[in-house]
Amino acid sequence: MRQGLDVEGDVAQALSPPPDTIRWLVTALWFLGSIGATVVVVVVALVARRFRLALELAVAVASSWGICGLLAVVLGADGGRPSTTTLDGIDLGFPLARIAVAVAVASTVAPYFSRTARRLVLTLVLLATVSAVLQGSGLPLSVLASLAVGWGVAAGLHLAFGSPTGLPAASDVVVAVQELGLDVDHVEPVVPQPWGVARFTGTLAGDVVDISIYGRDAGDAQFLAKVWRFLWYRDSGPTFSLTRLQQVEHEAYLDLMASNSGLRAPDVAAAAMSGSREAAVLVTRPPAGRPLADLDAADITDDLLDAVFDQLGRLRMAGIAHGGLSAQTIVVGCDGQVGLRGFGAASSSASDDRLDRDLGGLLIVLALVADPPRSIDAAVRTLGAAAVEAALPQIQPAALDRATRHLARHDKKLVGHLRDLTAGAVGVEAPKLAEVHRVSLSGLLMAIGALVGLALVIQEFAGVDDILATLRTANWWWVLAVFVAAQATNVTQAWSVMGSVSTPLPFGPTLALEFANAFTGLVAGTVGTTATIIRYFQRRGLAVSVAVSSGVLVSVATMVTQAAMFTFSALRSRGDFNFSDTTSSRGGSTGGGSDATFLLMAIVAVAVVVGLVTAVPRFRRMAIVKLQPQVTAARDNLHELRSQPGKLVRLFGGAAGAQVLFAMALGFSLKAYGTSLPMTELIVINTIASLLGGIAPVPGGLGVIEAGLIAGLTAAGVPDTIAVAATLTQRMFTCYLPPLWGYPTLLWMRRHEYL
């Protein structure tokens, strides 16, 4: 280790610092090739409306930055190197996140750019790596490691998402098929391309053929897909094939099984490895006709719908689940006969769930191209009411292939409306949807947010060496006052909820609802809290629309009172905050200054987001679409409450009282450790921290609110140790402990049928 550092040090000292005459150029290249190149590439992707590419770039940035952060945590700030005074002025960190991010972004976007643009971006990034060594931003091995991290992340993304360079040329496809003894021409790629296999069309002796090329990475692609489905879905899909030849043989076998079952299915012309052994090739003659997607609505008759479900019925009798029925895989001949193609995701000896998922997905597919009641009637006529009833829980987007699922998103009410119509046609109530996911996206994000929040909390409170000693000095009478003030916020919030509807609500159960939401908000976030409130209103005989508008009105009242109280308090306390002091420390690390920097950066980020939403027409339209229904609901609800001033007093008074009590809880926490701040300053600090916590995708604002409170308190002149201790005390009774009594309250409300 010592010898390796000496060699690196000799190289770094020989190159750094650069001569004064070119130092400006080195600095410029370091910036342009790292931050500049990254920002430009991301902006170009967004301007070009290549949102999938922009998503890949975001994943590349987050992944490379995360890997570098993890290595920094494992190896330490100096990269695990022994301390030395011979390398003063040279960053010993390992690896360099800026280089890793730039390389990951440049390598990810390279296949999408023209040769000139690709060379320009890669040249800038390589010049930045050289500049990093020249100006002492990193040692040579650190730079090389950063290159490896960035390249590895990009390679993983190309494997996971695919890239334009992964598609073989048409001439290569012709050669591969010729090696199987077949002469094809007019070879063209299918648009869009599926994941993990290259699909082409061509002609063979005048007949149209489908050509599937399973290349060297097809096995890896299927493995990743299998792992993804296993982690995300309860049913991980067709049986895993170890090799690309097995994948081709599986698809060919399902084609043959479908044909032997009386279906109009693809005829297998060849299925083997190419002569060069570079790819496995499947050549099939699909059923003659046009895809269902190319037909006009007038061409989709009842007889045609019956024929489609007849083909599905034959599949079900043979125990075959297609796994990818869509308007592209259903083929209609000139004589009206229906055929199926695309058996790559099919499975034999399929379970009832897979067979029902095919039927549920087919009902959605036909609802997109034909009148839903006609499709439902055809399904009942052909397959029977029992089969349709069994498929009801599977009428959901998860039963569709990716392309059809994207089409269904344009009409968000279609799937639910179709399910209700189908249930009515077979004379049953719409059942609960089948649980096809192991975890929900919201649950996963909540779990990730909780872990991030917990890490932030630990980081905030672990940075002060004498925090325990400070906590031991607490005046327990003031701690009791913190507890009382924190729980009293539930009373004022219950008043606000009671004032949000014209119908009288009982105080006790409404107060219990607020206590219960301390638990539901932690485990299920805003979605869980909203569902609990809606259920409570339904039990009181109110409509769902009233419950939703009530929740919106409470949020609006809270925002209005927060804004008014913050404005007044900020004007009264202007000049009392100082964010420039960065000299204080916590156990040797930056203390108040770092928190203040975080707070200012967060405020700037919020301002940038608001500015983008305001200035960019597309973002502004999206915001209007999202917010206009809520604003309309709140306005209509307010019109109903105009004749009941007592309700308005409860609505806004309860919201204002909650803000005052939260600030009082923070003030009592300071009193517990022998210091205090004016109420106006406490309101400013609490409001800013609450705003940041509400924006952050973290349950209860864990970590974010703590950082905001500590930053505000230290900026107001509170010593670091007391600021941390007071924040911990206040959050203990407003966030950490309430779920403990919120859960039994939730059970009590269910037991007494309030929920």
Secondary structure, DSSP 4 states (H G I P E B T S, - for coil): -HHHHHHHHHHHHHH-SPPHHHHHHHHHHHHIIIIIHHHHHHHHHHHTT-HHHHHHHHHHHHHHHHHHHHHHHHHTTTTTPPP-STTTTS---SS-HHHHHHHHHHHHHGGGS-HHHHHHHHHHHHHHHHHHHHTTSS-HHHHHHHHHHHHHHHHHHHHHH--GGGSPPHHHHHHHHHTTT--EEEEEE-SSPPSSSEEEEEEETTEEEEEEEE-TTHHHHHHHHHHHHHHHBSS--SPPPSSHHHHHHHHHHHHHHHHHTT---PEEEEEEE-TTSS-EEEEEEPPSSEEGGGS-GGG--HHHHHHHHHHHHHHHHTT-B-S---TTTEEE-TTS-EEE---TT-BSS--HHHHHHHHHHHHHHHHHHS-HHHHHHHHHHHH-HHHHHHHGGG-SGGGS-HHHHHHHTTSTTHHHHHHHHHHHHHTSPPPPPP--BSS-HHHHHHHHHHHHHHHHHHHHHHS-TTHHHHHHT--HHHHHHHHHHHHHHHHHHHHHHHTTSSS---HHHHHHHHHHHHHHHHHHHHHHHHHHHHHHHHHTT--HHHHHHHHHHHHHHHHHHHHHHHHHHHHHTTT---------EETTEE-HHHHHHHHHHHHHHHHHHHHHHHH-HHHHHHHHHHHHHHHHHHHHHHHHHTT-HHHHHHHHHHHHHHHHHHHHHHHHHHHHTT----HHHHHHHHHHHHHHHHHSSSGGGTTHHHHHHHHHHHHTT--HHHHHHHHHHHHIIIIISHHHHHHHHHHHHHHTT--
